[in-house]
Amino acid sequence: MNVRRKIVTLAAALCTSALPVSALAQDAEALSERVTDFVLIEAPDDHVLGSEDAALTLMIWASVTCPHCSKWFTSEWPLVKSELVETGKLRVIFREFPTAPGNLAIAGFSLAECAPEADYFFIIEYQMEQQADILEAARDGRGAEVYAEIAKLAGMTSNEAMTSCLRNPDISSHIIDNANRAKVAEINSVPGFVINGQRYKGPSDAKSLIELISEMDEKGVSTLPK
């Protein structure tokens, strides 16, 4: 298959794999137990970074197409990761919250999902850091090429592998589950944070989070201060 045909095929996959963002969340009463049982605690299908022995867990809902998320992951996340996660103080759970343009958000999440587990956060971080360029490329009609490059970073070297990933119903289900968990948790905007099962509405800059988590860790406190 020539390069042009590969790009056209991938573009088709990007379109057909996308679900409208408005259609992701369901009524809470209709949600399955696999969703509601893990709204504020770690689920078997979660992507997690950090020690299992960490006393504190930060759950982050975010989108690879959300400018606020991009800013946080570019400016604050590196220090949070080095000072809290890599020191064993904090365990982090990342959950998908697709924002417009929905097809690009879902495509980006899907490609990260298909990467080796050890590379998941790298693929998410890459999309956050390159978000402006990725969205500009999509607006200019170069989206398929850009996402083909992301797929390569995620270990997919063939058009068939990329297409299979983007059309995988299990991955779509996983993303929908996390969007619904956000609704139940009353996370209405992103990035949204939950610390040890409690919604966190305080300042989310790295300095504030490091001070808060370090103090809670030193005191052996598992609940947020009032």
Biotite code that builds the C-alpha atoms (Angstrom):
import biotite.structure as struc

atoms = struc.array([
    struc.Atom([0.000, 0.000, 0.000], chain_id="A", res_id=1, res_name="MET", atom_name="CA", element="C"),
    struc.Atom([1.484, 3.367, -0.976], chain_id="A", res_id=2, res_name="ASN", atom_name="CA", element="C"),
    struc.Atom([1.929, 6.249, 1.457], chain_id="A", res_id=3, res_name="VAL", atom_name="CA", element="C"),
    struc.Atom([-0.998, 8.267, 0.106], chain_id="A", res_id=4, res_name="ARG", atom_name="CA", element="C"),
    struc.Atom([-3.388, 5.355, 0.440], chain_id="A", res_id=5, res_name="ARG", atom_name="CA", element="C"),
    struc.Atom([-2.137, 4.663, 3.962], chain_id="A", res_id=6, res_name="LYS", atom_name="CA", element="C"),
    struc.Atom([-2.889, 8.234, 4.992], chain_id="A", res_id=7, res_name="ILE", atom_name="CA", element="C"),
    struc.Atom([-6.340, 8.148, 3.425], chain_id="A", res_id=8, res_name="VAL", atom_name="CA", element="C"),
    struc.Atom([-7.131, 4.865, 5.180], chain_id="A", res_id=9, res_name="THR", atom_name="CA", element="C"),
    struc.Atom([-5.959, 6.239, 8.508], chain_id="A", res_id=10, res_name="LEU", atom_name="CA", element="C"),
    struc.Atom([-8.047, 9.375, 8.014], chain_id="A", res_id=11, res_name="ALA", atom_name="CA", element="C"),
    struc.Atom([-11.095, 7.188, 7.489], chain_id="A", res_id=12, res_name="ALA", atom_name="CA", element="C"),
    struc.Atom([-10.297, 5.282, 10.661], chain_id="A", res_id=13, res_name="ALA", atom_name="CA", element="C"),
    struc.Atom([-10.010, 8.534, 12.596], chain_id="A", res_id=14, res_name="LEU", atom_name="CA", element="C"),
    struc.Atom([-13.473, 9.542, 11.466], chain_id="A", res_id=15, res_name="CYS", atom_name="CA", element="C"),
    struc.Atom([-15.249, 6.224, 11.922], chain_id="A", res_id=16, res_name="THR", atom_name="CA", element="C"),
    struc.Atom([-13.698, 5.508, 15.300], chain_id="A", res_id=17, res_name="SER", atom_name="CA", element="C"),
    struc.Atom([-14.865, 8.781, 16.778], chain_id="A", res_id=18, res_name="ALA", atom_name="CA", element="C"),
    struc.Atom([-17.822, 9.040, 19.109], chain_id="A", res_id=19, res_name="LEU", atom_name="CA", element="C"),
    struc.Atom([-19.588, 12.345, 19.722], chain_id="A", res_id=20, res_name="PRO", atom_name="CA", element="C"),
    struc.Atom([-18.422, 13.772, 23.049], chain_id="A", res_id=21, res_name="VAL", atom_name="CA", element="C"),
    struc.Atom([-22.043, 14.485, 23.985], chain_id="A", res_id=22, res_name="SER", atom_name="CA", element="C"),
    struc.Atom([-22.876, 10.801, 23.544], chain_id="A", res_id=23, res_name="ALA", atom_name="CA", element="C"),
    struc.Atom([-20.215, 9.494, 25.910], chain_id="A", res_id=24, res_name="LEU", atom_name="CA", element="C"),
    struc.Atom([-21.884, 10.071, 29.264], chain_id="A", res_id=25, res_name="ALA", atom_name="CA", element="C"),
    struc.Atom([-24.983, 8.156, 30.260], chain_id="A", res_id=26, res_name="GLN", atom_name="CA", element="C"),
    struc.Atom([-27.493, 8.635, 33.067], chain_id="A", res_id=27, res_name="ASP", atom_name="CA", element="C"),
    struc.Atom([-25.925, 7.543, 36.348], chain_id="A", res_id=28, res_name="ALA", atom_name="CA", element="C"),
    struc.Atom([-28.789, 5.119, 37.023], chain_id="A", res_id=29, res_name="GLU", atom_name="CA", element="C"),
    struc.Atom([-28.053, 3.272, 33.783], chain_id="A", res_id=30, res_name="ALA", atom_name="CA", element="C"),
    struc.Atom([-24.351, 2.788, 34.404], chain_id="A", res_id=31, res_name="LEU", atom_name="CA", element="C"),
    struc.Atom([-22.910, -0.672, 34.891], chain_id="A", res_id=32, res_name="SER", atom_name="CA", element="C"),
    struc.Atom([-21.317, -1.842, 38.118], chain_id="A", res_id=33, res_name="GLU", atom_name="CA", element="C"),
    struc.Atom([-17.890, -1.889, 36.471], chain_id="A", res_id=34, res_name="ARG", atom_name="CA", element="C"),
    struc.Atom([-18.236, 1.890, 36.203], chain_id="A", res_id=35, res_name="VAL", atom_name="CA", element="C"),
    struc.Atom([-19.953, 2.796, 39.461], chain_id="A", res_id=36, res_name="THR", atom_name="CA", element="C"),
    struc.Atom([-17.856, 0.475, 41.632], chain_id="A", res_id=37, res_name="ASP", atom_name="CA", element="C"),
    struc.Atom([-14.672, 2.306, 40.669], chain_id="A", res_id=38, res_name="PHE", atom_name="CA", element="C"),
    struc.Atom([-15.664, 5.953, 40.436], chain_id="A", res_id=39, res_name="VAL", atom_name="CA", element="C"),
    struc.Atom([-13.302, 7.212, 43.136], chain_id="A", res_id=40, res_name="LEU", atom_name="CA", element="C"),
    struc.Atom([-10.981, 4.252, 43.572], chain_id="A", res_id=41, res_name="ILE", atom_name="CA", element="C"),
    struc.Atom([-8.513, 2.520, 41.292], chain_id="A", res_id=42, res_name="GLU", atom_name="CA", element="C"),
    struc.Atom([-10.160, 0.330, 38.661], chain_id="A", res_id=43, res_name="ALA", atom_name="CA", element="C"),
    struc.Atom([-8.620, -2.778, 37.075], chain_id="A", res_id=44, res_name="PRO", atom_name="CA", element="C"),
    struc.Atom([-8.359, -0.993, 33.720], chain_id="A", res_id=45, res_name="ASP", atom_name="CA", element="C"),
    struc.Atom([-6.822, 2.224, 35.057], chain_id="A", res_id=46, res_name="ASP", atom_name="CA", element="C"),
    struc.Atom([-3.448, 3.520, 33.901], chain_id="A", res_id=47, res_name="HIS", atom_name="CA", element="C"),
    struc.Atom([-1.353, 4.133, 36.987], chain_id="A", res_id=48, res_name="VAL", atom_name="CA", element="C"),
    struc.Atom([2.014, 5.677, 37.737], chain_id="A", res_id=49, res_name="LEU", atom_name="CA", element="C"),
    struc.Atom([3.772, 5.459, 41.089], chain_id="A", res_id=50, res_name="GLY", atom_name="CA", element="C"),
    struc.Atom([4.337, 3.118, 43.983], chain_id="A", res_id=51, res_name="SER", atom_name="CA", element="C"),
    struc.Atom([1.620, 0.768, 45.191], chain_id="A", res_id=52, res_name="GLU", atom_name="CA", element="C"),
    struc.Atom([2.817, 1.615, 48.699], chain_id="A", res_id=53, res_name="ASP", atom_name="CA", element="C"),
    struc.Atom([2.119, 5.349, 48.343], chain_id="A", res_id=54, res_name="ALA", atom_name="CA", element="C"),
    struc.Atom([-0.323, 6.502, 51.009], chain_id="A", res_id=55, res_name="ALA", atom_name="CA", element="C"),
    struc.Atom([-1.857, 9.120, 48.731], chain_id="A", res_id=56, res_name="LEU", atom_name="CA", element="C"),
    struc.Atom([-3.457, 8.735, 45.313], chain_id="A", res_id=57, res_name="THR", atom_name="CA", element="C"),
    struc.Atom([-4.148, 11.518, 42.841], chain_id="A", res_id=58, res_name="LEU", atom_name="CA", element="C"),
    struc.Atom([-6.760, 10.743, 40.198], chain_id="A", res_id=59, res_name="MET", atom_name="CA", element="C"),
    struc.Atom([-6.585, 13.034, 37.174], chain_id="A", res_id=60, res_name="ILE", atom_name="CA", element="C"),
    struc.Atom([-9.252, 13.395, 34.509], chain_id="A", res_id=61, res_name="TRP", atom_name="CA", element="C"),
    struc.Atom([-7.909, 15.193, 31.452], chain_id="A", res_id=62, res_name="ALA", atom_name="CA", element="C"),
    struc.Atom([-8.100, 15.417, 27.679], chain_id="A", res_id=63, res_name="SER", atom_name="CA", element="C"),
    struc.Atom([-5.365, 15.480, 25.062], chain_id="A", res_id=64, res_name="VAL", atom_name="CA", element="C"),
    struc.Atom([-7.349, 18.161, 23.195], chain_id="A", res_id=65, res_name="THR", atom_name="CA", element="C"),
    struc.Atom([-7.995, 20.429, 26.202], chain_id="A", res_id=66, res_name="CYS", atom_name="CA", element="C"),
    struc.Atom([-5.774, 23.577, 26.287], chain_id="A", res_id=67, res_name="PRO", atom_name="CA", element="C"),
    struc.Atom([-5.968, 23.822, 30.089], chain_id="A", res_id=68, res_name="HIS", atom_name="CA", element="C"),
    struc.Atom([-4.847, 20.202, 30.348], chain_id="A", res_id=69, res_name="CYS", atom_name="CA", element="C"),
    struc.Atom([-1.992, 20.846, 27.957], chain_id="A", res_id=70, res_name="SER", atom_name="CA", element="C"),
    struc.Atom([-0.839, 23.800, 30.033], chain_id="A", res_id=71, res_name="LYS", atom_name="CA", element="C"),
    struc.Atom([-1.010, 21.811, 33.293], chain_id="A", res_id=72, res_name="TRP", atom_name="CA", element="C"),
    struc.Atom([0.801, 18.775, 31.915], chain_id="A", res_id=73, res_name="PHE", atom_name="CA", element="C"),
    struc.Atom([3.460, 20.947, 30.307], chain_id="A", res_id=74, res_name="THR", atom_name="CA", element="C"),
    struc.Atom([4.023, 23.362, 33.202], chain_id="A", res_id=75, res_name="SER", atom_name="CA", element="C"),
    struc.Atom([3.061, 21.542, 36.410], chain_id="A", res_id=76, res_name="GLU", atom_name="CA", element="C"),
    struc.Atom([3.136, 17.796, 35.805], chain_id="A", res_id=77, res_name="TRP", atom_name="CA", element="C"),
    struc.Atom([6.922, 17.376, 35.350], chain_id="A", res_id=78, res_name="PRO", atom_name="CA", element="C"),
    struc.Atom([7.593, 18.735, 38.853], chain_id="A", res_id=79, res_name="LEU", atom_name="CA", element="C"),
    struc.Atom([4.678, 16.855, 40.412], chain_id="A", res_id=80, res_name="VAL", atom_name="CA", element="C"),
    struc.Atom([6.018, 13.662, 38.864], chain_id="A", res_id=81, res_name="LYS", atom_name="CA", element="C"),
    struc.Atom([9.611, 14.182, 39.958], chain_id="A", res_id=82, res_name="SER", atom_name="CA", element="C"),
    struc.Atom([8.870, 15.486, 43.463], chain_id="A", res_id=83, res_name="GLU", atom_name="CA", element="C"),
    struc.Atom([5.894, 13.333, 44.424], chain_id="A", res_id=84, res_name="LEU", atom_name="CA", element="C"),
    struc.Atom([5.472, 10.329, 42.138], chain_id="A", res_id=85, res_name="VAL", atom_name="CA", element="C"),
    struc.Atom([9.107, 9.358, 41.687], chain_id="A", res_id=86, res_name="GLU", atom_name="CA", element="C"),
    struc.Atom([9.797, 9.810, 45.409], chain_id="A", res_id=87, res_name="THR", atom_name="CA", element="C"),
    struc.Atom([7.065, 7.332, 46.353], chain_id="A", res_id=88, res_name="GLY", atom_name="CA", element="C"),
    struc.Atom([4.776, 9.843, 48.039], chain_id="A", res_id=89, res_name="LYS", atom_name="CA", element="C"),
    struc.Atom([2.039, 9.793, 45.399], chain_id="A", res_id=90, res_name="LEU", atom_name="CA", element="C"),
    struc.Atom([0.330, 7.293, 43.127], chain_id="A", res_id=91, res_name="ARG", atom_name="CA", element="C"),
    struc.Atom([-1.340, 8.798, 40.057], chain_id="A", res_id=92, res_name="VAL", atom_name="CA", element="C"),
    struc.Atom([-4.313, 7.472, 38.101], chain_id="A", res_id=93, res_name="ILE", atom_name="CA", element="C"),
    struc.Atom([-4.973, 9.012, 34.689], chain_id="A", res_id=94, res_name="PHE", atom_name="CA", element="C"),
    struc.Atom([-8.497, 8.904, 33.272], chain_id="A", res_id=95, res_name="ARG", atom_name="CA", element="C"),
    struc.Atom([-9.776, 10.007, 29.877], chain_id="A", res_id=96, res_name="GLU", atom_name="CA", element="C"),
    struc.Atom([-12.225, 12.890, 29.554], chain_id="A", res_id=97, res_name="PHE", atom_name="CA", element="C"),
    struc.Atom([-12.649, 13.530, 25.811], chain_id="A", res_id=98, res_name="PRO", atom_name="CA", element="C"),
    struc.Atom([-13.177, 17.160, 24.841], chain_id="A", res_id=99, res_name="THR", atom_name="CA", element="C"),
    struc.Atom([-13.762, 18.733, 21.441], chain_id="A", res_id=100, res_name="ALA", atom_name="CA", element="C"),
    struc.Atom([-12.744, 17.939, 18.812], chain_id="A", res_id=101, res_name="PRO", atom_name="CA", element="C"),
    struc.Atom([-13.985, 14.590, 20.028], chain_id="A", res_id=102, res_name="GLY", atom_name="CA", element="C"),
    struc.Atom([-12.650, 12.477, 17.177], chain_id="A", res_id=103, res_name="ASN", atom_name="CA", element="C"),
    struc.Atom([-9.108, 13.712, 17.798], chain_id="A", res_id=104, res_name="LEU", atom_name="CA", element="C"),
    struc.Atom([-9.328, 13.238, 21.561], chain_id="A", res_id=105, res_name="ALA", atom_name="CA", element="C"),
    struc.Atom([-10.568, 9.674, 21.172], chain_id="A", res_id=106, res_name="ILE", atom_name="CA", element="C"),
    struc.Atom([-7.990, 8.908, 18.496], chain_id="A", res_id=107, res_name="ALA", atom_name="CA", element="C"),
    struc.Atom([-5.210, 10.214, 20.718], chain_id="A", res_id=108, res_name="GLY", atom_name="CA", element="C"),
    struc.Atom([-6.417, 8.240, 23.726], chain_id="A", res_id=109, res_name="PHE", atom_name="CA", element="C"),
    struc.Atom([-6.823, 5.109, 21.608], chain_id="A", res_id=110, res_name="SER", atom_name="CA", element="C"),
    struc.Atom([-3.268, 5.263, 20.298], chain_id="A", res_id=111, res_name="LEU", atom_name="CA", element="C"),
    struc.Atom([-1.953, 5.668, 23.841], chain_id="A", res_id=112, res_name="ALA", atom_name="CA", element="C"),
    struc.Atom([-4.061, 2.706, 24.907], chain_id="A", res_id=113, res_name="GLU", atom_name="CA", element="C"),
    struc.Atom([-2.473, 0.548, 22.225], chain_id="A", res_id=114, res_name="CYS", atom_name="CA", element="C"),
    struc.Atom([1.066, 1.432, 23.272], chain_id="A", res_id=115, res_name="ALA", atom_name="CA", element="C"),
    struc.Atom([2.984, -0.868, 25.617], chain_id="A", res_id=116, res_name="PRO", atom_name="CA", element="C"),
    struc.Atom([1.766, -0.176, 29.152], chain_id="A", res_id=117, res_name="GLU", atom_name="CA", element="C"),
    struc.Atom([5.145, 1.286, 30.136], chain_id="A", res_id=118, res_name="ALA", atom_name="CA", element="C"),
    struc.Atom([4.808, 3.878, 27.355], chain_id="A", res_id=119, res_name="ASP", atom_name="CA", element="C"),
    struc.Atom([1.203, 4.951, 28.036], chain_id="A", res_id=120, res_name="TYR", atom_name="CA", element="C"),
    struc.Atom([2.045, 8.077, 30.020], chain_id="A", res_id=121, res_name="PHE", atom_name="CA", element="C"),
    struc.Atom([4.770, 9.047, 27.565], chain_id="A", res_id=122, res_name="PHE", atom_name="CA", element="C"),
    struc.Atom([2.251, 9.009, 24.689], chain_id="A", res_id=123, res_name="ILE", atom_name="CA", element="C"),
    struc.Atom([-0.195, 11.097, 26.727], chain_id="A", res_id=124, res_name="ILE", atom_name="CA", element="C"),
    struc.Atom([2.539, 13.543, 27.754], chain_id="A", res_id=125, res_name="GLU", atom_name="CA", element="C"),
    struc.Atom([3.728, 13.852, 24.160], chain_id="A", res_id=126, res_name="TYR", atom_name="CA", element="C"),
    struc.Atom([0.239, 14.791, 22.980], chain_id="A", res_id=127, res_name="GLN", atom_name="CA", element="C"),
    struc.Atom([-0.139, 17.328, 25.775], chain_id="A", res_id=128, res_name="MET", atom_name="CA", element="C"),
    struc.Atom([3.197, 18.939, 24.940], chain_id="A", res_id=129, res_name="GLU", atom_name="CA", element="C"),
    struc.Atom([2.537, 18.952, 21.182], chain_id="A", res_id=130, res_name="GLN", atom_name="CA", element="C"),
    struc.Atom([-1.183, 19.708, 21.420], chain_id="A", res_id=131, res_name="GLN", atom_name="CA", element="C"),
    struc.Atom([-1.138, 23.066, 19.646], chain_id="A", res_id=132, res_name="ALA", atom_name="CA", element="C"),
    struc.Atom([0.827, 21.667, 16.704], chain_id="A", res_id=133, res_name="ASP", atom_name="CA", element="C"),
    struc.Atom([-1.358, 18.554, 16.512], chain_id="A", res_id=134, res_name="ILE", atom_name="CA", element="C"),
    struc.Atom([-4.582, 20.570, 16.443], chain_id="A", res_id=135, res_name="LEU", atom_name="CA", element="C"),
    struc.Atom([-3.166, 23.011, 13.903], chain_id="A", res_id=136, res_name="GLU", atom_name="CA", element="C"),
    struc.Atom([-2.136, 20.125, 11.666], chain_id="A", res_id=137, res_name="ALA", atom_name="CA", element="C"),
    struc.Atom([-5.635, 18.675, 11.917], chain_id="A", res_id=138, res_name="ALA", atom_name="CA", element="C"),
    struc.Atom([-7.179, 22.016, 10.963], chain_id="A", res_id=139, res_name="ARG", atom_name="CA", element="C"),
    struc.Atom([-4.827, 22.173, 7.967], chain_id="A", res_id=140, res_name="ASP", atom_name="CA", element="C"),
    struc.Atom([-5.829, 18.720, 6.775], chain_id="A", res_id=141, res_name="GLY", atom_name="CA", element="C"),
    struc.Atom([-2.663, 17.008, 8.011], chain_id="A", res_id=142, res_name="ARG", atom_name="CA", element="C"),
    struc.Atom([-4.239, 15.216, 10.955], chain_id="A", res_id=143, res_name="GLY", atom_name="CA", element="C"),
    struc.Atom([-3.828, 11.714, 9.579], chain_id="A", res_id=144, res_name="ALA", atom_name="CA", element="C"),
    struc.Atom([-0.106, 12.254, 9.080], chain_id="A", res_id=145, res_name="GLU", atom_name="CA", element="C"),
    struc.Atom([0.350, 13.590, 12.599], chain_id="A", res_id=146, res_name="VAL", atom_name="CA", element="C"),
    struc.Atom([-1.557, 10.721, 14.188], chain_id="A", res_id=147, res_name="TYR", atom_name="CA", element="C"),
    struc.Atom([0.406, 8.246, 12.084], chain_id="A", res_id=148, res_name="ALA", atom_name="CA", element="C"),
    struc.Atom([3.537, 9.620, 13.754], chain_id="A", res_id=149, res_name="GLU", atom_name="CA", element="C"),
    struc.Atom([1.957, 9.252, 17.199], chain_id="A", res_id=150, res_name="ILE", atom_name="CA", element="C"),
    struc.Atom([1.056, 5.677, 16.316], chain_id="A", res_id=151, res_name="ALA", atom_name="CA", element="C"),
    struc.Atom([4.707, 5.001, 15.465], chain_id="A", res_id=152, res_name="LYS", atom_name="CA", element="C"),
    struc.Atom([5.764, 6.360, 18.848], chain_id="A", res_id=153, res_name="LEU", atom_name="CA", element="C"),
    struc.Atom([3.244, 3.965, 20.389], chain_id="A", res_id=154, res_name="ALA", atom_name="CA", element="C"),
    struc.Atom([4.862, 1.037, 18.588], chain_id="A", res_id=155, res_name="GLY", atom_name="CA", element="C"),
    struc.Atom([2.475, 0.621, 15.655], chain_id="A", res_id=156, res_name="MET", atom_name="CA", element="C"),
    struc.Atom([4.478, 0.241, 12.466], chain_id="A", res_id=157, res_name="THR", atom_name="CA", element="C"),
    struc.Atom([1.755, -0.842, 10.061], chain_id="A", res_id=158, res_name="SER", atom_name="CA", element="C"),
    struc.Atom([-1.393, 0.791, 8.765], chain_id="A", res_id=159, res_name="ASN", atom_name="CA", element="C"),
    struc.Atom([-3.347, -2.309, 9.771], chain_id="A", res_id=160, res_name="GLU", atom_name="CA", element="C"),
    struc.Atom([-2.191, -2.029, 13.387], chain_id="A", res_id=161, res_name="ALA", atom_name="CA", element="C"),
    struc.Atom([-3.209, 1.645, 13.556], chain_id="A", res_id=162, res_name="MET", atom_name="CA", element="C"),
    struc.Atom([-6.606, 1.005, 11.989], chain_id="A", res_id=163, res_name="THR", atom_name="CA", element="C"),
    struc.Atom([-7.270, -1.938, 14.296], chain_id="A", res_id=164, res_name="SER", atom_name="CA", element="C"),
    struc.Atom([-6.357, 0.179, 17.300], chain_id="A", res_id=165, res_name="CYS", atom_name="CA", element="C"),
    struc.Atom([-8.590, 3.091, 16.322], chain_id="A", res_id=166, res_name="LEU", atom_name="CA", element="C"),
    struc.Atom([-11.560, 0.804, 15.703], chain_id="A", res_id=167, res_name="ARG", atom_name="CA", element="C"),
    struc.Atom([-11.129, -1.389, 18.787], chain_id="A", res_id=168, res_name="ASN", atom_name="CA", element="C"),
    struc.Atom([-14.515, -1.502, 20.611], chain_id="A", res_id=169, res_name="PRO", atom_name="CA", element="C"),
    struc.Atom([-12.896, -2.444, 23.928], chain_id="A", res_id=170, res_name="ASP", atom_name="CA", element="C"),
    struc.Atom([-10.841, 0.741, 23.857], chain_id="A", res_id=171, res_name="ILE", atom_name="CA", element="C"),
    struc.Atom([-13.923, 2.825, 23.043], chain_id="A", res_id=172, res_name="SER", atom_name="CA", element="C"),
    struc.Atom([-15.706, 1.164, 25.960], chain_id="A", res_id=173, res_name="SER", atom_name="CA", element="C"),
    struc.Atom([-12.821, 1.977, 28.295], chain_id="A", res_id=174, res_name="HIS", atom_name="CA", element="C"),
    struc.Atom([-12.903, 5.653, 27.295], chain_id="A", res_id=175, res_name="ILE", atom_name="CA", element="C"),
    struc.Atom([-16.682, 5.804, 27.706], chain_id="A", res_id=176, res_name="ILE", atom_name="CA", element="C"),
    struc.Atom([-16.417, 4.199, 31.147], chain_id="A", res_id=177, res_name="ASP", atom_name="CA", element="C"),
    struc.Atom([-13.986, 6.869, 32.304], chain_id="A", res_id=178, res_name="ASN", atom_name="CA", element="C"),
    struc.Atom([-16.137, 9.664, 30.886], chain_id="A", res_id=179, res_name="ALA", atom_name="CA", element="C"),
    struc.Atom([-19.076, 8.236, 32.828], chain_id="A", res_id=180, res_name="ASN", atom_name="CA", element="C"),
    struc.Atom([-17.010, 7.895, 35.999], chain_id="A", res_id=181, res_name="ARG", atom_name="CA", element="C"),
    struc.Atom([-16.212, 11.581, 35.675], chain_id="A", res_id=182, res_name="ALA", atom_name="CA", element="C"),
    struc.Atom([-19.917, 12.380, 35.491], chain_id="A", res_id=183, res_name="LYS", atom_name="CA", element="C"),
    struc.Atom([-20.683, 10.364, 38.621], chain_id="A", res_id=184, res_name="VAL", atom_name="CA", element="C"),
    struc.Atom([-17.734, 11.995, 40.403], chain_id="A", res_id=185, res_name="ALA", atom_name="CA", element="C"),
    struc.Atom([-19.126, 15.415, 39.383], chain_id="A", res_id=186, res_name="GLU", atom_name="CA", element="C"),
    struc.Atom([-16.018, 16.269, 37.394], chain_id="A", res_id=187, res_name="ILE", atom_name="CA", element="C"),
    struc.Atom([-17.427, 18.821, 34.980], chain_id="A", res_id=188, res_name="ASN", atom_name="CA", element="C"),
    struc.Atom([-14.239, 20.406, 33.663], chain_id="A", res_id=189, res_name="SER", atom_name="CA", element="C"),
    struc.Atom([-10.668, 19.327, 33.142], chain_id="A", res_id=190, res_name="VAL", atom_name="CA", element="C"),
    struc.Atom([-8.120, 18.894, 34.380], chain_id="A", res_id=191, res_name="PRO", atom_name="CA", element="C"),
    struc.Atom([-10.114, 17.532, 37.302], chain_id="A", res_id=192, res_name="GLY", atom_name="CA", element="C"),
    struc.Atom([-8.530, 16.099, 40.442], chain_id="A", res_id=193, res_name="PHE", atom_name="CA", element="C"),
    struc.Atom([-9.483, 13.642, 43.170], chain_id="A", res_id=194, res_name="VAL", atom_name="CA", element="C"),
    struc.Atom([-7.145, 12.972, 46.094], chain_id="A", res_id=195, res_name="ILE", atom_name="CA", element="C"),
    struc.Atom([-7.741, 9.793, 48.094], chain_id="A", res_id=196, res_name="ASN", atom_name="CA", element="C"),
    struc.Atom([-11.343, 9.636, 46.938], chain_id="A", res_id=197, res_name="GLY", atom_name="CA", element="C"),
    struc.Atom([-12.168, 13.303, 47.602], chain_id="A", res_id=198, res_name="GLN", atom_name="CA", element="C"),
    struc.Atom([-12.678, 15.947, 44.941], chain_id="A", res_id=199, res_name="ARG", atom_name="CA", element="C"),
    struc.Atom([-9.891, 18.492, 45.106], chain_id="A", res_id=200, res_name="TYR", atom_name="CA", element="C"),
    struc.Atom([-10.865, 22.052, 44.241], chain_id="A", res_id=201, res_name="LYS", atom_name="CA", element="C"),
    struc.Atom([-7.781, 23.845, 45.518], chain_id="A", res_id=202, res_name="GLY", atom_name="CA", element="C"),
    struc.Atom([-4.878, 25.302, 43.543], chain_id="A", res_id=203, res_name="PRO", atom_name="CA", element="C"),
    struc.Atom([-3.404, 22.743, 41.158], chain_id="A", res_id=204, res_name="SER", atom_name="CA", element="C"),
    struc.Atom([-0.029, 24.331, 40.458], chain_id="A", res_id=205, res_name="ASP", atom_name="CA", element="C"),
    struc.Atom([2.943, 22.110, 41.252], chain_id="A", res_id=206, res_name="ALA", atom_name="CA", element="C"),
    struc.Atom([4.100, 24.159, 44.256], chain_id="A", res_id=207, res_name="LYS", atom_name="CA", element="C"),
    struc.Atom([0.699, 23.948, 45.974], chain_id="A", res_id=208, res_name="SER", atom_name="CA", element="C"),
    struc.Atom([0.256, 20.244, 45.251], chain_id="A", res_id=209, res_name="LEU", atom_name="CA", element="C"),
    struc.Atom([3.757, 19.407, 46.455], chain_id="A", res_id=210, res_name="ILE", atom_name="CA", element="C"),
    struc.Atom([3.202, 21.313, 49.706], chain_id="A", res_id=211, res_name="GLU", atom_name="CA", element="C"),
    struc.Atom([-0.200, 19.692, 50.266], chain_id="A", res_id=212, res_name="LEU", atom_name="CA", element="C"),
    struc.Atom([0.816, 16.125, 49.455], chain_id="A", res_id=213, res_name="ILE", atom_name="CA", element="C"),
    struc.Atom([4.105, 16.358, 51.356], chain_id="A", res_id=214, res_name="SER", atom_name="CA", element="C"),
    struc.Atom([2.339, 17.685, 54.448], chain_id="A", res_id=215, res_name="GLU", atom_name="CA", element="C"),
    struc.Atom([-0.343, 14.992, 54.273], chain_id="A", res_id=216, res_name="MET", atom_name="CA", element="C"),
    struc.Atom([2.320, 12.324, 53.777], chain_id="A", res_id=217, res_name="ASP", atom_name="CA", element="C"),
    struc.Atom([4.388, 13.540, 56.744], chain_id="A", res_id=218, res_name="GLU", atom_name="CA", element="C"),
    struc.Atom([1.366, 13.699, 59.039], chain_id="A", res_id=219, res_name="LYS", atom_name="CA", element="C"),
    struc.Atom([-0.027, 10.368, 57.853], chain_id="A", res_id=220, res_name="GLY", atom_name="CA", element="C"),
    struc.Atom([-3.283, 12.087, 56.901], chain_id="A", res_id=221, res_name="VAL", atom_name="CA", element="C"),
    struc.Atom([-5.474, 10.443, 54.271], chain_id="A", res_id=222, res_name="SER", atom_name="CA", element="C"),
    struc.Atom([-8.212, 13.077, 54.007], chain_id="A", res_id=223, res_name="THR", atom_name="CA", element="C"),
    struc.Atom([-8.009, 16.564, 52.573], chain_id="A", res_id=224, res_name="LEU", atom_name="CA", element="C"),
    struc.Atom([-7.818, 19.449, 55.053], chain_id="A", res_id=225, res_name="PRO", atom_name="CA", element="C"),
    struc.Atom([-11.003, 21.493, 55.380], chain_id="A", res_id=226, res_name="LYS", atom_name="CA", element="C"),
])
